[in-house]
Amino acid sequence: MYRAFVCLTAEHTAWALPLAMLVCWLSCHTALRLLEQARAESGGRSAGWLVGAAFSAGAGIWSTHFIAMLGYDPGLGVSYDPAITLASLAVGVISALAALTLLRGARGTGGGVAAGLLLGLGIAVMHATGMQGVRVPGTFAWDPVLAAAAVATGCALACGSLLALSRAETGRGLILSATLLSVGIAALHVLAMAAVRVVPDPRADLAADSLPRAALAAGIAAVTLAVLACSALALVADRLRRMNRVLSEQRTALIAGEERMRALTDALPQMVWVAPDDGHAVYANRRFQAFFGAGSSSRTQRIDAHHPDERAPNAAAWRQAQEERRTFEAETRWRDPSGAYRWHRIVIVPVPHADGTVEWIGTAHDIDDIVRAREALRVSGERLALALDAGSDGLWDCDLATGEAWTSDRLWHLLGYAPGELPAHARTWRALIHPDDRERAVATLVAHLAGATPMFECEHRLRRKDGAWGWFLTRAKVVGRDAEGRATRFVGTHIDISVRKEAEGRIAHMAAHDALTDLPNRTLFRERLRRRLHEVVRDGGSCAILCLDLDRFKEVNDGLGHLAGDALLQAVARRLSAELPAGDTAARLGGDEFAVLVVSVAHPDEARARAQTLLRAVGRPVRIGDQSVEVGASIGIAVAPADGADEETLLRRADLALYKAKAEGRNTVRAFEPAMDAALAERRRLEADLRRALAGDELVLHYQPQVRPACGRLVGFEALVRWRHPSRGLVPPNAFIPLAEETGLILPLGEFVLREACREAARWTLPLKVAVNLSPRQFQQADLPERVLAILTETDLSPDRLEIEITETVIINDMARALSVLRRLKALGIRIAMDDFGTGYSSLATLQAFPFDKIKIDRSFVSQLGERPSAAEIVRAVLGLGRSLRIGVVAEGVETDGQRRFLADEGCEEMQGYLFGKPQPAERLAAMMDGERPATGAVTEGLRAAAS
Ligand SMILES: Nc1nc2c(ncn2[C@@H]2O[C@@H]3COP(=O)(O)O[C@H]4[C@@H](O)[C@H](n5cnc6c(=O)[nH]c(N)nc65)O[C@@H]4COP(=O)(O)O[C@H]3[C@H]2O)c(=O)[nH]1
């Protein structure tokens, strides 16, 4: 190594090796670049580049050697053999060509190593050849070790260089490779030069044709220039190659981009086109072509596709946009290939280019469905707004997460607020709700939000702006829940139900109160009684009910008229209410019946005392108009729990006590006693029996003769009903007629009697009249005359043979109607008799109002003739009345001959009584009438016998 160091520093001038290295590096770099080019090309072009590379490498190696040799000064004169020197250049180029050719074909490690070895050896051969051409005055002595080291180093670095090239073909790899190769060439040169020593030999003479150093320098310069030219060529070629590659990549990218763009625009739901200013589309996507037809489309075509209504305005708007180079937007109808117009949204955007031209990118999106849906939405929105405005409901839609709500204006109007005056929020609802309704409403709401009910429905009060409470029905529903099932959206309506509630309240009040007196009615009274009895049973204590009935109400009502009757009832109601402490209830049960619930009585006597107080209050005179009316009352008392613990029993027992009180006279108080129940039970039994009797054949008629004693003639019979009871025997009418009156059974019973009597009379051999009693209840039937006529027709009895007996009460109950019915009966030819004259009201007015055919003097007067002088006076007066009014008079209950004589003396023509005959079954009448036929005017013995 020392030798090499000496060679480098002492035998070479300082500039030689750096210059040689520079030239070497340039040529190696150029060669490797040209190799790249050769690799990139093919065929002859590749071979050309390869030759260039080989030349560059070989010439570089050669130049390196000889530039170094120019600086080599072994201390002797040096010249060069031109032929050998040129041959060494050829060796360098050929070995480089061989190595690079191998390298071009094989890029792997093996190829790199083989090419490196080839190149290293080539450099060594070139060096050796070159040294052969060096002429010095002596001979060269070679150090074999250094020579071998030179070859090995050169080969190794050449291999390293080409391997580096094959591993990394970047710019840096190229520099590394060129550097390694340069170093290898230089190292081989230096070591090889160190291996050689000049042994001076005076015999050795420099040849005359030797190349002087200046010629060599010129040769080297030429070769170097050639290398530099190659280098420049390589650089230009490399640049071109790079540019080519970039251009090719750009073209590929451009094509790919265009394909992508086309695919993209084809995939779009819109039509897309690009047109320059002249409007002729240079690009159109598939959708556009499908709409307008394949091929390009002119602007005129596109404008023609507009709906006629929109064509002109759209064209004008487009021209404006085009002039101002701004985006054109329109929603318009375009005619599709089928000829139908569909809504499209058109947007045309200007894209200005650097050359001042503008390209227009247009898109058209089919929004027909959207426009139609929007239109439908608008219409339905308008309808909804109309409905909301016209409807009576207030609507809201609440977001439960925030409490914020949407509300219809109507809702605020219902509450008296202007829309927006209060926040549309759930807390507003909570603030306005009535405190009494809040708990119930919130509980209902919580249940609904939890999913327990399908619908939220609640009637509650809300405070209006004026402070009044209005009733509202809220109906709502959860319409949205989150993933955990929590309610998120709640929609509903408020319906103003104040009017309904008020009406309901009124109806409820009316249903529970008496319209005339405004006292609780029977239903409410029973309800309160039931509640109080429940408490009594549960908690102990005692209560009482007082049933009250006015004593002379009927007289006032009939005598003074219904208005007076109503005023009386109202006055009684006021007095009852005034007498009651809070908690007690006075009720009107109907007619003149009242009841009082005394909620707490310590002792039955307390109830009795209370009843007496009420009696006194009711008994005070009542001022009606200009009249002072006095009515008394009867009161029946029942006390709970002693007399019963259920309202049914208690009311029934108080009623029984009242019944008793009334029976005992006016202004009487009676408390219930157990014996009253037995009487009621008896009455019930009798009623049931009577019903059965009506259905069966237990009722029969007996007939009592009516006679004219003066001429001894039989003039007719009074039909009197009898009940042949299976166990009680023959029951007299007084025992069941009042019951029949009370229960209404008198109607079928009366009809039975009338039919039976007419049928019987029609069978009689003599045209005698038959008298039938008609009860007041029967007179309440407006169609009584028609019913009577039907029976007469059915039984074929002449109307003038029927005499109807009525008591005065029939007329007094409802005079106008009674008189109308009587007149119609009379018009049929039926005779009317006033029964029991003298016992009732017996007003002259009644007799004058209706022309009766007969007056029947009650038997109570007849029976007292001879006992009470007043009786004779009354009978006389009645007979006088009959005469003056020209009405016949018949005396009932004539039992004695004395009575008969008195009556006859006083001018009574007709008589009826046991003296002439008792009521007889129909079968016995024939005998009476048979005896009548030969009658001469006196009451026959036969009749008497029959009567007995
Ligand atoms: N002590 C005595 N009594 C005599 C004498 N002559 C007749 N009587 C009885 O006096 C009653 C006369 O009938 P009235 O005044 O219409 O009174 C009748 C009548 O108001 C009613 N009544 C009877 N049958 C009917 C009927 O078919 N319909 C209706 N609505 N009432 C009837 O029952 C009442 C009682 O009828 P009766 O018990 O049949 O009693 C009959 C008769 O039996 C006599 O000389 N001495």
The ligand as an SDF file (V2000), in Angstrom:
LIG
                    3D

 46 52  0  0  0  0  0  0  0  0999 V2000
 -178.4630   -0.0210   54.0910 N   0  0  0  0  0  0  0  0  0  0  0  0
 -179.0610    0.0170   52.8820 C   0  0  0  0  0  0  0  0  0  0  0  0
 -178.3160   -0.0430   51.7760 N   0  0  0  0  0  0  0  0  0  0  0  0
 -178.9730    0.0200   50.5810 C   0  0  0  0  0  0  0  0  0  0  0  0
 -180.3270    0.1380   50.4750 C   0  0  0  0  0  0  0  0  0  0  0  0
 -180.6570    0.1670   49.1630 N   0  0  0  0  0  0  0  0  0  0  0  0
 -179.4680    0.1040   48.4970 C   0  0  0  0  0  0  0  0  0  0  0  0
 -178.4560   -0.0040   49.3520 N   0  0  0  0  0  0  0  0  0  0  0  0
 -177.0140   -0.0990   49.0480 C   0  0  0  0  0  0  0  0  0  0  0  0
 -176.6120    1.2280   48.7080 O   0  0  0  0  0  0  0  0  0  0  0  0
 -175.5990    1.1900   47.7020 C   0  0  0  0  0  0  0  0  0  0  0  0
 -176.0490    1.9560   46.5310 C   0  0  0  0  0  0  0  0  0  0  0  0
 -175.0390    2.1420   45.6940 O   0  0  0  0  0  0  0  0  0  0  0  0
 -174.2350    3.4510   45.5850 P   0  0  0  0  0  0  0  0  0  0  0  0
 -174.7440    4.5470   46.3300 O   0  0  0  0  0  0  0  0  0  0  0  0
 -174.0290    3.6650   44.1320 O   0  0  0  0  0  0  0  0  0  0  0  0
 -172.8820    3.0360   46.2290 O   0  0  0  0  0  0  0  0  0  0  0  0
 -172.1300    2.0480   45.6900 C   0  0  0  0  0  0  0  0  0  0  0  0
 -171.2300    2.4790   44.6520 C   0  0  0  0  0  0  0  0  0  0  0  0
 -170.7430    3.7540   44.9860 O   0  0  0  0  0  0  0  0  0  0  0  0
 -170.1450    1.4970   44.7600 C   0  0  0  0  0  0  0  0  0  0  0  0
 -170.3270    0.5330   43.7050 N   0  0  0  0  0  0  0  0  0  0  0  0
 -171.0530   -0.5850   43.6920 C   0  0  0  0  0  0  0  0  0  0  0  0
 -170.9280   -1.1840   42.4910 N   0  0  0  0  0  0  0  0  0  0  0  0
 -170.1440   -0.3810   41.7530 C   0  0  0  0  0  0  0  0  0  0  0  0
 -169.7030   -0.4450   40.4140 C   0  0  0  0  0  0  0  0  0  0  0  0
 -170.0210   -1.3400   39.6380 O   0  0  0  0  0  0  0  0  0  0  0  0
 -168.9200    0.5650   40.0070 N   0  0  0  0  0  0  0  0  0  0  0  0
 -168.5380    1.5910   40.8040 C   0  0  0  0  0  0  0  0  0  0  0  0
 -167.7700    2.5660   40.3620 N   0  0  0  0  0  0  0  0  0  0  0  0
 -168.9550    1.6700   42.0560 N   0  0  0  0  0  0  0  0  0  0  0  0
 -169.7520    0.6910   42.5090 C   0  0  0  0  0  0  0  0  0  0  0  0
 -170.2230    0.8240   45.9590 O   0  0  0  0  0  0  0  0  0  0  0  0
 -171.2000    1.4680   46.7300 C   0  0  0  0  0  0  0  0  0  0  0  0
 -171.7950    0.4790   47.6200 C   0  0  0  0  0  0  0  0  0  0  0  0
 -172.4320   -0.4290   46.9280 O   0  0  0  0  0  0  0  0  0  0  0  0
 -173.2720   -1.5550   47.6360 P   0  0  0  0  0  0  0  0  0  0  0  0
 -172.4690   -2.0990   48.7480 O   0  0  0  0  0  0  0  0  0  0  0  0
 -173.7020   -2.4720   46.5810 O   0  0  0  0  0  0  0  0  0  0  0  0
 -174.4110   -0.7900   48.2140 O   0  0  0  0  0  0  0  0  0  0  0  0
 -175.3900   -0.2920   47.3830 C   0  0  0  0  0  0  0  0  0  0  0  0
 -176.7120   -0.9190   47.8170 C   0  0  0  0  0  0  0  0  0  0  0  0
 -176.6170   -2.2680   48.1250 O   0  0  0  0  0  0  0  0  0  0  0  0
 -181.0890    0.1850   51.6590 C   0  0  0  0  0  0  0  0  0  0  0  0
 -182.3180    0.2940   51.6920 O   0  0  0  0  0  0  0  0  0  0  0  0
 -180.4340    0.1270   52.8760 N   0  0  0  0  0  0  0  0  0  0  0  0
  1  2  1  0
  2  3  2  0
  2 46  1  0
  3  4  1  0
  4  5  2  0
  4  8  1  0
  5  6  1  0
  5 44  1  0
  6  7  2  0
  7  8  1  0
  8  9  1  0
  9 10  1  0
  9 42  1  0
 10 11  1  0
 11 12  1  0
 11 41  1  0
 12 13  1  0
 13 14  1  0
 14 15  2  0
 14 16  1  0
 14 17  1  0
 17 18  1  0
 18 19  1  0
 18 34  1  0
 19 20  1  0
 19 21  1  0
 21 22  1  0
 21 33  1  0
 22 23  1  0
 22 32  1  0
 23 24  2  0
 24 25  1  0
 25 26  1  0
 25 32  2  0
 26 27  2  0
 26 28  1  0
 28 29  1  0
 29 30  1  0
 29 31  2  0
 31 32  1  0
 33 34  1  0
 34 35  1  0
 35 36  1  0
 36 37  1  0
 37 38  2  0
 37 39  1  0
 37 40  1  0
 40 41  1  0
 41 42  1  0
 42 43  1  0
 44 45  2  0
 44 46  1  0
M  END
$$$$
